[in-house]
Amino acid sequence: MAEPGAGAGASGREVIPLFPLETPLFPGVVLPLQIFEPRYRRLVVDLTARPEGAQRRFGVVAIRQGWEVERVAPAEALYDVGCTAVVRVIAPQSDGGYRLVAVGSDRFRLLDVIVPPDGGQDADGAEPPYLQAVVEWLDEEEAAEEAAGNADGLVGPESAAGIVPEEVVSEVARGSLEVLAGNVRDLFARYVADVAVRQGGDPDGLSDEVLEALTPGELLPEDDGTPAELSATAALLREVSDDARGLSYLVASAALLTTEDRQALLAESATRRRLTLESRLLRRELTLLRTLGAVPVPLRQFATPMTAN
């Protein structure tokens, strides 16, 4: 455990503010927060005090166990891979708190946790009263994936000799990734439709526009009573229809998965492998939905946190 005031370490390492939450944040995903706890009010003040042009960001990590992280060993209470949240909107409230809108940005690995003095009880002290972390940034493997490609099935004089033109390999890699993304998109669409039907109890609640975005040929009829959340999901699916990476993070954040499943998806650095895992998870979830006929409720809904922040 690092001491307060520790600076950036080796190349690629940095000290950032830390905001533990009950579930992981993913790149590109919007994170609304209501801030009222004194130590996190101080975090907002510190972020707004940064020089113009400096990025206002903090790290979000999922809590592995407990709610008051400072009261246990933070390194054991938190998962080791998180995602930064870049603040887009700060709205002060009349009670002294804030409403924030942030967006997930860069993944990082948690190397060490800096615990504030007195467990963060002194929000007006010289040292930050919130957790900080020494992190190293995690790269995406998109370029490496495309460069490596997937030459399976290529036949020809050059490929028989073990020589495949680089542009051909890249094209095959892109094509196979598109097929995988299309498969996950279809599975996720069926999953969202199944969840919506079971939550609403009526298969007639999906409009034609939503169905077109969700499923290319599913069987539910048109109706004007489409749930708002389903319409929003359909809109997001349209936005990421040509973005395999964006699709993979949308599925990871929106599906009713366990924290462990979501954390495994966040830790995966390659879109292709992330989508492959999501394909397995969605097939599992669809089987459970159709076998049990019930929508899973995240376990955190049965827990009572000691603090909302």
C-alpha positions as CSV (number, residue, x, y, z in Angstrom):
1,M,0.0,0.0,0.0
2,A,1.5,3.3,-1.1
3,E,1.8,6.4,1.2
4,P,-0.1,9.6,0.5
5,G,1.7,11.9,-1.8
6,A,3.3,9.2,-3.9
7,G,4.0,10.5,-7.5
8,A,4.1,8.9,-10.8
9,G,6.3,5.9,-11.0
10,A,8.0,4.3,-14.0
11,S,7.1,5.1,-17.6
12,G,3.4,4.4,-18.3
13,R,2.4,4.6,-14.6
14,E,0.4,7.4,-13.1
15,V,-1.4,8.3,-9.8
16,I,-5.1,9.0,-10.4
17,P,-8.1,9.6,-8.1
18,L,-10.1,6.4,-7.5
19,F,-13.9,6.0,-7.3
20,P,-14.9,2.4,-6.3
21,L,-18.3,1.3,-7.6
22,E,-20.3,-1.9,-7.4
23,T,-19.9,-2.6,-11.1
24,P,-17.2,-2.0,-13.7
25,L,-17.2,1.0,-16.1
26,F,-16.4,0.4,-19.8
27,P,-14.9,2.6,-22.4
28,G,-17.5,4.7,-24.2
29,V,-20.2,4.1,-21.6
30,V,-22.0,7.1,-20.0
31,L,-21.7,7.2,-16.2
32,P,-24.1,9.5,-14.3
33,L,-23.3,10.1,-10.7
34,Q,-24.9,12.0,-7.8
35,I,-22.1,13.2,-5.4
36,F,-23.0,14.1,-1.8
37,E,-20.4,12.4,0.4
38,P,-17.8,15.0,1.6
39,R,-14.7,13.2,0.3
40,Y,-16.2,12.9,-3.2
41,R,-17.3,16.5,-3.1
42,R,-13.7,17.3,-2.5
43,L,-12.8,15.1,-5.5
44,V,-15.1,17.3,-7.7
45,V,-13.5,20.4,-6.3
46,D,-10.0,19.1,-7.0
47,L,-11.1,18.2,-10.6
48,T,-12.6,21.6,-11.3
49,A,-9.4,23.2,-10.0
50,R,-7.3,21.6,-12.7
51,P,-5.8,24.0,-15.3
52,E,-7.8,24.7,-18.4
53,G,-7.2,22.1,-21.0
54,A,-6.3,19.4,-18.4
55,Q,-8.4,16.3,-18.5
56,R,-10.8,16.0,-15.6
57,R,-10.8,12.2,-15.0
58,F,-10.8,9.7,-12.2
59,G,-10.5,5.9,-12.1
60,V,-13.5,3.6,-11.6
61,V,-12.8,0.1,-10.2
62,A,-15.4,-2.5,-9.2
63,I,-15.6,-3.6,-5.6
64,R,-14.8,-7.2,-5.1
65,Q,-16.0,-7.4,-1.5
66,G,-17.4,-5.0,1.1
67,W,-18.6,-1.5,0.7
68,E,-16.4,0.6,2.9
69,V,-13.1,-0.1,1.0
70,E,-11.0,1.9,3.4
71,R,-12.0,-0.3,6.3
72,V,-10.5,-3.4,4.7
73,A,-7.3,-4.0,2.6
74,P,-8.1,-1.9,-0.5
75,A,-5.9,-4.1,-2.8
76,E,-8.0,-7.1,-1.8
77,A,-11.4,-5.4,-1.8
78,L,-11.0,-4.1,-5.4
79,Y,-10.6,-5.7,-8.8
80,D,-7.3,-5.0,-10.4
81,V,-8.5,-3.7,-13.8
82,G,-10.5,-0.5,-14.1
83,C,-11.5,2.3,-16.5
84,T,-11.1,6.0,-16.3
85,A,-14.2,8.3,-16.3
86,V,-13.8,11.6,-18.1
87,V,-16.1,14.2,-16.6
88,R,-18.3,15.9,-19.3
89,V,-20.8,17.8,-17.1
90,I,-20.6,19.1,-13.5
91,A,-23.9,20.5,-12.1
92,P,-23.7,21.9,-8.5
93,Q,-26.7,21.2,-6.3
94,S,-28.3,23.4,-3.7
95,D,-27.3,21.0,-0.9
96,G,-23.6,21.4,-1.8
97,G,-23.4,18.1,-3.7
98,Y,-23.0,17.7,-7.5
99,R,-24.5,15.8,-10.4
100,L,-21.8,14.5,-12.7
101,V,-21.9,13.0,-16.2
102,A,-18.8,11.1,-17.2
103,V,-17.8,8.8,-20.0
104,G,-15.6,5.7,-19.8
105,S,-12.3,6.2,-21.5
106,D,-9.1,4.3,-20.9
107,R,-8.5,0.9,-19.2
108,F,-5.8,0.6,-16.5
109,R,-4.3,-2.0,-14.2
110,L,-4.3,-1.2,-10.5
111,L,-0.8,-1.5,-9.1
112,D,-1.2,0.1,-5.7
113,V,-3.8,1.9,-3.6
114,I,-3.1,5.1,-1.7
115,V,-5.3,5.3,1.4
116,P,-6.1,8.8,2.7
117,P,-5.2,9.7,6.3
118,D,-7.8,8.9,8.9
119,G,-9.7,6.9,6.3
120,G,-10.8,10.0,4.4
121,Q,-12.8,11.5,7.3
122,D,-11.1,14.9,7.0
123,A,-12.5,16.3,3.7
124,D,-10.8,19.7,4.3
125,G,-7.3,18.4,5.0
126,A,-4.2,19.0,3.0
127,E,-4.2,15.4,1.7
128,P,-7.0,14.2,-0.6
129,P,-9.6,12.4,1.5
130,Y,-10.4,10.0,-1.3
131,L,-8.6,6.9,-2.5
132,Q,-5.9,7.3,-5.1
133,A,-4.2,4.6,-7.1
134,V,-0.9,3.9,-8.9
135,V,-2.0,2.6,-12.3
136,E,-0.5,1.4,-15.6
137,W,-2.4,1.9,-18.8
138,L,-3.6,-1.0,-20.8
139,D,-3.4,-1.0,-24.6
140,E,-6.0,-2.4,-26.9
141,E,-4.8,-5.1,-29.2
142,E,-6.8,-4.0,-32.3
143,A,-3.7,-3.2,-34.5
144,A,-2.0,-6.5,-33.4
145,E,-5.1,-8.5,-34.1
146,E,-5.5,-7.1,-37.6
147,A,-1.8,-7.5,-38.3
148,A,-1.8,-11.1,-37.1
149,G,-5.1,-11.8,-38.9
150,N,-6.6,-15.2,-39.4
151,A,-5.3,-17.0,-42.4
152,D,-7.3,-20.2,-41.8
153,G,-8.9,-21.4,-45.0
154,L,-6.7,-19.4,-47.4
155,V,-5.7,-21.6,-50.3
156,G,-3.3,-20.9,-53.1
157,P,0.2,-21.3,-54.3
158,E,1.6,-18.8,-51.9
159,S,-0.5,-19.8,-48.9
160,A,0.4,-23.5,-49.6
161,A,4.0,-22.4,-49.2
162,G,3.2,-20.6,-46.0
163,I,3.3,-17.2,-47.6
164,V,0.1,-15.1,-47.5
165,P,0.0,-11.5,-48.8
166,E,-0.3,-9.2,-45.9
167,E,-3.3,-7.3,-47.4
168,V,-5.1,-10.7,-47.9
169,V,-4.5,-11.7,-44.2
170,S,-5.8,-8.3,-43.0
171,E,-8.9,-8.5,-45.2
172,V,-9.7,-12.0,-43.9
173,A,-9.1,-10.8,-40.3
174,R,-11.5,-7.9,-40.8
175,G,-14.1,-10.2,-42.4
176,S,-14.0,-12.8,-39.6
177,L,-14.3,-10.0,-37.0
178,E,-17.3,-8.6,-38.8
179,V,-18.9,-12.1,-38.8
180,L,-18.2,-12.5,-35.1
181,A,-19.6,-9.0,-34.3
182,G,-22.7,-9.8,-36.3
183,N,-23.2,-13.0,-34.4
184,V,-22.9,-11.2,-31.1
185,R,-25.2,-8.4,-32.2
186,D,-27.9,-10.9,-33.2
187,L,-27.5,-12.8,-29.9
188,F,-27.6,-9.6,-27.9
189,A,-30.7,-8.4,-29.8
190,R,-32.6,-11.6,-29.0
191,Y,-31.4,-11.4,-25.4
192,V,-32.7,-7.8,-25.0
193,A,-36.0,-8.7,-26.6
194,D,-36.4,-11.7,-24.3
195,V,-35.6,-9.7,-21.2
196,A,-38.0,-6.9,-22.3
197,V,-40.8,-9.4,-22.9
198,R,-40.3,-11.1,-19.5
199,Q,-40.1,-7.8,-17.7
200,G,-43.2,-6.5,-19.4
201,G,-45.1,-9.7,-19.4
202,D,-46.5,-8.9,-22.9
203,P,-44.9,-9.9,-26.2
204,D,-46.9,-7.1,-28.0
205,G,-44.9,-4.2,-26.5
206,L,-42.2,-3.8,-29.2
207,S,-42.5,-1.3,-32.0
208,D,-41.5,-2.1,-35.6
209,E,-38.6,0.4,-35.4
210,V,-37.2,-1.2,-32.3
211,L,-37.5,-4.7,-33.8
212,E,-35.7,-3.6,-36.9
213,A,-32.8,-2.4,-34.9
214,L,-32.8,-5.3,-32.5
215,T,-33.6,-8.3,-34.6
216,P,-33.5,-8.8,-38.3
217,G,-36.4,-11.2,-38.3
218,E,-37.9,-11.8,-34.9
219,L,-41.6,-12.4,-34.5
220,L,-43.0,-9.8,-32.2
221,P,-45.7,-7.5,-33.6
222,E,-45.8,-3.7,-33.7
223,D,-47.1,-1.7,-30.8
224,D,-46.8,1.9,-29.6
225,G,-46.0,0.9,-26.0
226,T,-42.3,0.1,-26.5
227,P,-40.4,0.4,-23.2
228,A,-38.1,3.4,-23.1
229,E,-35.0,1.4,-22.1
230,L,-35.5,-1.0,-25.0
231,S,-35.8,1.9,-27.5
232,A,-32.6,3.4,-26.0
233,T,-30.8,0.0,-26.4
234,A,-32.0,-0.2,-30.0
235,A,-30.6,3.2,-30.7
236,L,-27.2,2.3,-29.2
237,L,-27.2,-0.9,-31.3
238,R,-27.7,1.2,-34.4
239,E,-24.8,3.5,-33.4
240,V,-22.3,0.7,-33.0
241,S,-23.6,-1.5,-35.8
242,D,-20.3,-0.9,-37.7
243,D,-18.0,-0.7,-34.6
244,A,-17.0,-4.1,-33.2
245,R,-15.2,-2.6,-30.2
246,G,-18.1,-0.3,-29.3
247,L,-20.5,-3.2,-29.6
248,S,-18.4,-5.4,-27.3
249,Y,-18.4,-2.7,-24.6
250,L,-22.2,-2.0,-25.1
251,V,-22.9,-5.7,-24.5
252,A,-20.6,-5.9,-21.6
253,S,-22.2,-3.0,-19.8
254,A,-25.9,-3.6,-20.7
255,A,-26.3,-7.4,-20.3
256,L,-27.4,-8.6,-16.9
257,L,-24.2,-10.3,-16.1
258,T,-22.4,-10.9,-12.8
259,T,-19.7,-8.6,-11.7
260,E,-17.2,-11.4,-12.3
261,D,-18.3,-11.8,-15.9
262,R,-18.2,-8.1,-16.6
263,Q,-14.8,-7.8,-15.0
264,A,-13.5,-10.6,-17.2
265,L,-14.8,-8.7,-20.3
266,L,-13.2,-5.4,-19.1
267,A,-9.8,-7.2,-18.5
268,E,-9.8,-8.6,-22.1
269,S,-7.6,-6.4,-24.3
270,A,-8.6,-7.8,-27.7
271,T,-12.0,-7.1,-29.2
272,R,-12.1,-10.5,-31.0
273,R,-11.6,-12.4,-27.8
274,R,-14.0,-10.1,-25.9
275,L,-16.7,-10.8,-28.5
276,T,-16.0,-14.5,-28.4
277,L,-16.5,-14.6,-24.7
278,E,-19.7,-12.5,-25.0
279,S,-21.0,-15.0,-27.6
280,R,-20.7,-17.8,-25.0
281,L,-22.1,-15.7,-22.2
282,L,-25.1,-14.6,-24.2
283,R,-25.9,-18.1,-25.3
284,R,-25.7,-19.1,-21.6
285,E,-28.0,-16.3,-20.6
286,L,-30.5,-17.0,-23.3
287,T,-30.7,-20.6,-22.3
288,L,-31.3,-19.6,-18.7
289,L,-34.0,-17.1,-19.7
290,R,-35.9,-19.6,-21.8
291,T,-35.4,-22.5,-19.3
292,L,-36.3,-20.6,-16.1
293,G,-38.6,-18.0,-17.7
294,A,-37.4,-15.3,-15.4
295,V,-35.1,-12.3,-15.7
296,P,-32.0,-12.5,-13.4
297,V,-31.6,-9.8,-10.8
298,P,-28.1,-8.6,-10.0
299,L,-27.1,-9.8,-6.5
300,R,-26.2,-6.2,-5.6
301,Q,-29.9,-5.4,-5.5
302,F,-30.1,-7.5,-2.4
303,A,-27.3,-5.8,-0.6
304,T,-27.5,-2.6,1.5
305,P,-24.5,-0.4,0.9
306,M,-23.1,1.6,3.8
307,T,-22.7,4.6,1.5
308,A,-24.1,5.4,-1.9
309,N,-20.8,7.0,-2.9
